C-alpha cells in the first residue's frame, strides 16, 4: 500500500518539477532589469548664447487722431486736398459757403459803429450836463440820467463787439484747417453736400510719424514694464515683426502705461512709440511686438520635446545611473525648436529627449544613441 501511494505522489510531482526546471530561463529573463528598462535617447544639458524675447499681439495707433466735423451750417463749396494726402498743420482742407457769414460780419460791424456813435453822443451830453451842474444851472436828476445813458451806451458797444467776434468766429469756422501735420483719410462728403454743426463726419486726420503700437498686459507683468519705463531702455528693447515675418527696421521706446487695471479683465494697455518715416506702420494694423526679457547671454537651452506638462507644471526626466528622476523646471523663451530653462537644470546633466511617454518617476531606462545635434541659438519667438 505504501509503495502504491509513493508511486502516485511521484507521478504528480514530477511534471511540476519538469515545468519548473524547463521555465527557469524565462523566469530569469522576466526578472532581468535590462529587459524591463525603457529604451530612450538622451542629451547632455549645455548652455548657449540666447537673446530672449517675449511676443505680444499689438495694434498700431496714431499718437494724434481727430475727426473733422463742421461747426457751422451750409454747403461744401471747396475741398482743397485729395483722399489720403499728407497735410501740414494749418493747411486748408474744406470750405463751407461763406456768403452768409461774411454778411453777418458786415452787419455786426455796422451795429458796432452805431453803438460807438451813440456812446460818443451820450458822453458829450454827460460832459455838458456836468459843467452846467457845477453852476447849479441844471437839475441833479438830469445829470444822473445822462450818466446812466452813458453806461447803457457802453454796454451796447460791448454787445456789438461780441457780435462782431461771434460773426468772425463763424466765418473762420467756414474754413476747416488741419489741426496738426499728418495724413488725411478718404473724404466722407463731396462739393455741394449740405452740412450742419457736428454733422456729418467730413474726414479723419491722424499723425503718422512718430506712431505707436499698443499691447495689453496682465496685472502680473505691470511691475516689469514699470521698471522698463523708469530705467534706461536699450535700443533693441522693443522691436516689431509684421505678419509676414519681416522685421521692422526701427526700434521703439516705451512712452506710456495706462492709468489703471481693468476691474473685470485684470489687464492694462502699454504704448510703445516707433519712428515711421516711410509710413510702413498704418493705424489699425496688427503686428507682433517683441520685448527683450531676462533670457540674455549664456543660458541653459534644451529641446522643447524634452519637456512634459502636468497640471500646469513643467518637468523633464534626468538620468541618474540606470533610472530617471522627474525634475520640475521653470521655462523661459522659446528659441527655434528649443526652450530656455531658467531654473531646475544644471549644465552637464543628462536628460531624456525621446521615449518620454513610457517613463515615470524612478523608471529604469536603457540608453540609446545620444542625440548629437545641439539646439541653435536664435532670437526668441
Helices and strands as residue ranges (DSSP letters): H 2-22, H 24-30, H 33-36, E 38-44, E 46-62, E 65-69, E 74-79, E 86-87, E 92-96, H 99-134, H 140-173, E 175-177, E 182-184, E 194-195, E 201-206, E 211-218, G 219-221, H 222-230, E 238-241, E 252-257, E 267-274, E 286-303, G 304-306, E 308-310, E 313-320, E 323-335, E 338-343, E 350-354, G 356-358, E 365-367
